Amino acid sequence: MKGTPMTDSQNENKRPTRFLSGVQPSGKLHLGNYFGALKQHIALQDEAEAFYFIANYHAMTTVQDRDLLAEQTLAVAMDYLALGLDPEKAVFFRQSDVPEVNELAWMLSAVTGKGLLDRATSFKDKVARGITPSMGLYYYPMLMAADILIYRSTVVPVGEDQVQHLEMTRDMALAFNNAYGEIFPLPTVRLDAGAKVPGLDGQKMSKSYDNTIEIFEEGKRLRKRVMSIVTDSTPLEEPKDPDACNVFSLYQLFSDEAEQEELREKYRTPGFGYGNAKQILFEKLDAYFAPYREERKRLENDLGYVEGVLAEGGARARAEAQKTMRLVREAAGIPGMPVSAVETT
């Protein structure tokens, strides 16, 4: 499934596709991140121009340890590169390497009604989960809109929980365009194709629920996590329903139809226990991510390369952002930046 984009007759076919997405460095990435976003992002780099950033400004609302934020930012970079992101195909960078995004967020805030942010369900959900209701958290949709619009992105792959933010971004772009002229294309949403990934307890896999399996986990720690997946109390001697089992749901993400049917038959066989199913899943997981783990270990010993990728990506992204800000400043009647500070080509 490629998702259903929000279309706009004024935007269609006017600009080539440019994908834009970001991921917060708020903890170790897990299977939910991989199948919900990363796998699709890496595939899209072969489809059209793509800009992917590590959202370390956004992460400041929950990660306020300077060393931890820096460490987790670098970890996300290694994760993406190890999983197959090609910096020759996609522009890959740190959000903070493009400070102009904060300037644009402010300029968008000047034409955006407070009521729009008041309706953000993500803010309400996070506060309900105990996250401090800081102004940064409240302002999140504004900065996200700037992230998208400053690169004049046309398509934003997101999960369903982010669709409202994309709608808000379009509203902000329209407000600015109505005030100052047609500066921003209206981005469309592309729903991520990833299936819902169940966590160890059967809920959606999420760091908030502490029910995750990390992408680069291995050995005894990986096996321990897999063996802790919650199952029902069907006795060993009775057949079991694979479609009602969290273990089988996870196995489906890594296997083809023939492998799934083979495991289904085992579930239906008396004497086949959930421990057997978990061992099969563990082996499948271990094998699937083995080459990616090796590449990540190699990157850990070549941090200069990783930093170089981010620096180059940041320079490319900032050049695009500065082009946009020249248009925005001129439209709004704000004096332009010095020639030495902008992309001159």
N, C-alpha and C positions, 0 to 999 in steps of 0.2 A: 504494500500500500504506500503510495507516495503522498497521500494526504490531500485535503481539499483546500486550495488557496482562497483567501479573500481577494476577490478581483476588483479592479477599478478601471472603468472604461478609459479614463484619461491616462492611465499608466501603461496599459497593455501594449506590448510590442514596441514601447518607446526606447527602452534601454536593454542592453544585454543582461543576462542573469548574473547577479553577484550575490553569492551566499554570505551570510554573516551569522556567527554564533559565538557564544562565550561559555566558559565553565569556571565556576568559582573554586579557588584553591582552599576549600574549607575542610579538607580531610582526605584520606586515601580513597581513590576511586574504586568502585565496586561493580559487580555484574549489572546492577540496575543502570549505572552510568554508561556502561559499555553498550548494552543492548538498547538503552533508551536514547543515546546521543552519539557517543564516540564512534561506534561502528558506522553509523550513517554519515557522520561528518567526514570520515576518511574516504568513504565511497564517493561522496559528492565532489571531492577534489578532482575527480576525473570527469565530472559532468559539466562544470562551469567554474568561473573564477570564484575563489573562496577566501574569506577573511575569518580567521579563528583567533580568539584572544583569551588570555587567562585573566579573569575578572578580579584582580587583586584589590581594586578600589571597592568593589561590591563586598568583597570578603571582610573588609574592615568592620562591618557591622556586627560580625560574630567572632572574628579572630583578631584579638588586640594584643598579641604577643609578637613583637617585631621579628624575632628570630624564627618563630614558628611560621609566620606568614611568608617570609622569604624562603624557608625550607619547603613549604607546601607548594609554593608557586613553581619552584624549580622541579619538584616532584611531578606536578601535572605536565610540565613541559616534557620531561623524560617519558612519562606515560604515553602521551600522544605520539611522540617520535618513535617509541618502541613498537607501538601498535600499528604503525604504518603511515603516519602523516608525512608527506613529502614537502619540505620547505621550498622546493623548486616549483611545486604546483600550487600550494596554498600559502597565503600570507599569515604567518603564525607569530604572535607577539604578546607582550604584556600590556594590559590595559593602561597601566601607569606610564608607559613609554610614549603615550599620546595625551599629554596634559590638556590639549585643546578640547577634549571631550567634556571636561568640566566647564569650560567657557560656554560651549554650546548648550549644555544642560541648563545653565543659568539663563541663557537667552530664550530657551524654550519655556522656562518657568515664567517668564514675563508675559507670555501669551496663553498660558494654561490656567484654567479655572481650578481652584482648590477642590471643588466638588469632584473633579475627575479622580484625583488621588484619594479622596475620601472613600471612593467606591472600590478601591483595590482589595480584592479578597485575599491576595497573598499576604498583605500586611496584617490583616485581621487574623489569618490562620497562624502566622508566625508568633504574633503576640499571645494568641490562645495557647500556644505550645510553650510559653514561658520566655521567649526571646525578648530582650529589653526593647521597648518601643521607641527607639532613638529616631531623631530626625533623618539620619542616614537611611534607616530602614523605610521610613515613610517616603523619602525622596527617591527610593530605588527605581520606580518606574520612569522617573524623569531622566536619571542617568542612563538607564537602559535604552530609552528612546534616543538619547544622544549617541550612545554606542552604535546604534543601528543607522541613524540618519547621517552621521558625520562621514561615513564611507559611502553614502548614497546607495545603500544596499537595496536590493529588490526582492530578495526572498530570504526569510529567516526560518530555518528548521527548528522547531520547538516541540515540547510535549504539550499535552492539552492544558496543563496547569499554567502555561505561559501565554496562552492565546489571548487572555484579557490584556496582558501587557502589550501585545502586538496591536490590539485594537486601540489602546491608549496612545501608542506611538503614532498611529495613523491620525488620530484626533489631534495630537500635538503638531504633526507635520502640516495638517490642513489649516490649523490655527495660524501657524507661522506663514504659510503660503498665502492665506487670505489677507494677512496684515502687510506682507512685504513682497509678494510676488511668488511665482512658481520656482522655488528653490529646490524643494525636496521631492523626489519620487515617493509615492506611497508604497511602502513595503508590503508584500503579501506573506502569509504564513504557510509553511509547509509542515504538516504534522509529521513528527518522527515516526518511522515505520516500526520501531521496536515494540515488541509485545510487552505486556505488563510482566515484570520480573518479580516473582514472589520471594520474600525474605525467609529467613530461617523459621519464622513463626507463621508464615502464610500471608501476612500483610504485605503491602508493597514494600520492596526492598528500599531501605532508607537509613542513612546514618542516624537520623532522629530516633529511630526505633531500635538501634543497635542490633539489627538483624541481617547484616550484610555479609557477603563473601567478597573479599578484596580480589581485584583482578590479578595482582601479582603475588598473592599468597601461595605458599608451596609447602610440601613436606608434611610434617606432623601437624602444623598449625592449620593448614588447609584441610587435612583429613578430620581434625577435631571440629572444625566449623561445619563440614558436610555432615558428620555424624550427629550433630546437634539439631539437624532439621526436624521440626515437629511433624509427627505422623499420628495416625489414629491407633486405636488399640485392637485392631483386628488380629486374632490369634495366628500364630505361625502356620498352623495346619489348614487355615481357610484361605480361599482365593481372595485377591485384593483388587480394588478398583484403581487402575492407574490414573484415570481422569480426575480422581478426587485426592491425588497425592502430590504434595509439594515437591517431592524428590523427582517424580516423573515430569512435572511441569518445567523444572530446571533442565532436566535431561533433554527435553524437546528443543531447547535453544541451541544445543550443540550437536544434534544428531540429524541424520536423514530419515526418510520415511521407513526404509527397511530396518534400520536400527531401532526405531521406535516400535515397530510392530513386533520385532523380536523381544524387546523388553516387555511389551504388553502381554505377550504369551507367558513370560516368566511370572508376571504379577498374578496371572490367573491360575498358576500352578501351585497346588498345596505344598507347603514346605519352603516356599520362596519368601523370605522375610524382608522387612524394610531395611535391615542391616545389609542384606545382599544388594538391594537397590542402591543404597548409599555408597557402597564400595564401587559399584559400576559408575555412578555419577562422579565420584572422586577421581577415578582413573581417567574418565573422559575429560573432566576439567583440567587435570594435570597435564594431559597430552595436548589439549587444545592451546593452552597458553604457554607451553614449554618454550617454543621459539621466541615468543615475545619476551619472556622472562630473561632469556639469554641476551637478547638485544638490550634490554633495560640495564642489565648488569654491565654490559659493555659501555653504555652511556654514562653510568655512574663513575666510570674511570676516565671519562672524556668530557668533563663538565665545561671545558673551554669551548668545545664544539656546540654544546647545548646553549651556552650563553651567546655564542656567535650567531646561532640561528635566531634567537630571540632579538638580538640587537639588529640584525639585518631586517627581520620582519617588522620590528618597531619603526625602523627608518622608512620602510616602504609604506606602512600604514600611516605614519605621521605625514608623509608627503601628500597622501590622499586627503587626510583630514585638513591639512593646511589649505589645500585648494578649495575645499568646501567652505572653510571659515573665511576665506577672502570673499567668496560670494555672499555669505551670510552677513559679514560685517558691512560690505558695500550696500547690501539691500537694507540693512537696519540703520544706516547712517553712522556707524561706528568707525573711527579712523583705523586704517589698515595697519597690519603688522609691518615691521621693518623688512625690507627686501631680503636681508641676510638671514631672516628667521623663517622664510617660507621657501617652498619648492619653486624654483624659478624656471623649470623646464616646461 
